[in-house]
Amino acid sequence: MDAATSGLLLWVLAAVLLRRDLRGVYRRLRWRRAVARITFLPTETGPSWRIDFTLPDGAPVSVVTRDLRMIARREQPGPVRLLYDPAAPSRMEMPGRPGLGSVVGVALAVLGIAQVLR
C-alpha cells in the first residue's frame, strides 16, 4: 500500500470517529440555544421525559422523548442548555463533550496528513 492510499484510509477512519463531533459543530453554528427544564414522566410503556423551553418570541415548546442517551448527558439537576432547530423546534439536542473518539479521530487525521505528505 502506498503512502497516499494509507493516508486516505487514515482520513476515512478519522472521519468515522469525528462524525458526531463534526455534526455537533455544525449544529452549534446553525441551531439556536435554549435553557430547558426536564421532567420525568412514568408511563405504562416505560419511562419518558418531557422537555420544556421557550422560543425567543415567547412561544412555549414541550416535547416528550424516550431517548435516554440525550437525557443521560445531563450533568446536574435543574435547567439544562440545549440546541434546537429553528425550522422545527421539536428537533433538539443536548451538546455533549468531546470524548476519546474525538482524540483518536484527530490523531488519525494528523497521521493521515503526515502519511500523504510523506
C-alpha positions as CSV (number, residue, x, y, z in Angstrom):
1,M,0.0,0.0,0.0
2,D,1.5,3.3,-1.0
3,A,1.6,6.4,1.3
4,A,-1.3,8.2,-0.4
5,T,-3.6,5.3,0.0
6,S,-2.8,4.7,3.6
7,G,-3.1,8.4,4.3
8,L,-6.6,8.5,2.8
9,L,-7.6,5.3,4.7
10,L,-6.5,7.1,7.9
11,W,-8.6,10.1,6.9
12,V,-11.6,7.9,6.4
13,L,-11.2,6.3,9.8
14,A,-10.8,9.8,11.4
15,A,-14.0,10.9,9.6
16,V,-15.9,8.0,11.0
17,L,-14.7,8.8,14.5
18,L,-15.3,12.5,14.2
19,R,-18.7,12.3,12.5
20,R,-20.7,13.0,15.7
21,D,-18.3,15.9,16.7
22,L,-18.4,17.5,13.3
23,R,-22.3,17.3,13.3
24,G,-22.2,18.9,16.7
25,V,-20.0,21.8,15.5
26,Y,-22.4,22.3,12.5
27,R,-25.4,22.3,14.8
28,R,-23.8,24.8,17.2
29,L,-23.3,27.1,14.3
30,R,-26.8,26.8,12.7
31,W,-29.1,25.9,15.6
32,R,-30.2,28.1,18.5
33,R,-29.5,27.7,22.1
34,A,-32.2,27.5,24.8
35,V,-32.5,26.7,28.5
36,A,-34.9,23.8,29.2
37,R,-36.5,22.0,32.1
38,I,-36.7,18.2,32.0
39,T,-39.5,16.4,33.8
40,F,-39.7,12.6,34.3
41,L,-42.9,11.1,33.2
42,P,-43.6,7.5,34.3
43,T,-45.9,5.7,31.8
44,E,-47.2,2.2,31.3
45,T,-45.0,1.7,28.3
46,G,-41.8,2.8,30.1
47,P,-40.0,5.9,31.2
48,S,-40.3,9.1,29.2
49,W,-39.2,12.7,29.8
50,R,-40.9,16.0,28.9
51,I,-38.6,18.8,27.8
52,D,-40.0,22.3,28.1
53,F,-38.4,25.5,26.9
54,T,-39.5,28.8,25.3
55,L,-38.6,30.2,21.9
56,P,-37.2,33.8,21.7
57,D,-40.6,35.1,20.6
58,G,-42.1,33.7,23.8
59,A,-43.8,30.6,22.3
60,P,-43.6,27.6,24.7
61,V,-42.3,24.3,23.3
62,S,-42.9,21.0,25.0
63,V,-41.5,17.7,23.6
64,V,-41.9,14.2,25.1
65,T,-39.0,11.9,24.4
66,R,-37.9,8.4,25.4
67,D,-34.3,9.0,24.2
68,L,-32.2,8.0,27.2
69,R,-28.9,8.9,25.5
70,M,-29.9,12.6,25.4
71,I,-31.2,12.7,29.0
72,A,-28.0,10.9,30.2
73,R,-25.9,13.8,29.0
74,R,-27.3,16.0,31.8
75,E,-24.5,16.9,34.2
76,Q,-26.6,18.3,37.1
77,P,-30.2,18.5,38.1
78,G,-32.1,21.7,37.2
79,P,-32.3,23.7,33.9
80,V,-30.1,22.4,31.1
81,R,-28.8,24.0,27.9
82,L,-29.8,22.5,24.6
83,L,-29.7,23.3,20.9
84,Y,-32.9,23.3,18.9
85,D,-33.5,23.6,15.1
86,P,-35.2,27.0,14.4
87,A,-37.1,25.4,11.5
88,A,-38.5,22.6,13.7
89,P,-38.2,23.4,17.4
90,S,-39.1,19.8,18.3
91,R,-35.8,18.7,16.9
92,M,-33.3,19.3,19.7
93,E,-30.0,18.0,21.0
94,M,-28.0,18.4,24.2
95,P,-24.5,19.1,23.2
96,G,-22.0,16.6,24.6
97,R,-18.4,16.9,25.4
98,P,-15.7,15.6,23.2
99,G,-14.6,12.1,24.2
100,L,-12.0,9.5,23.4
101,G,-13.3,9.1,19.9
102,S,-12.5,12.8,19.2
103,V,-8.9,12.5,20.5
104,V,-8.3,9.3,18.4
105,G,-10.0,10.8,15.4
106,V,-7.8,14.0,15.4
107,A,-4.7,11.8,15.9
108,L,-5.7,9.7,12.9
109,A,-6.3,12.8,10.8
110,V,-2.9,14.1,11.7
111,L,-1.3,10.8,10.9
112,G,-3.1,10.7,7.6
113,I,-1.8,14.2,6.7
114,A,1.7,13.1,7.6
115,Q,1.4,10.0,5.5
116,V,0.1,11.8,2.5
117,L,2.8,14.5,2.7
118,R,5.5,11.8,3.1
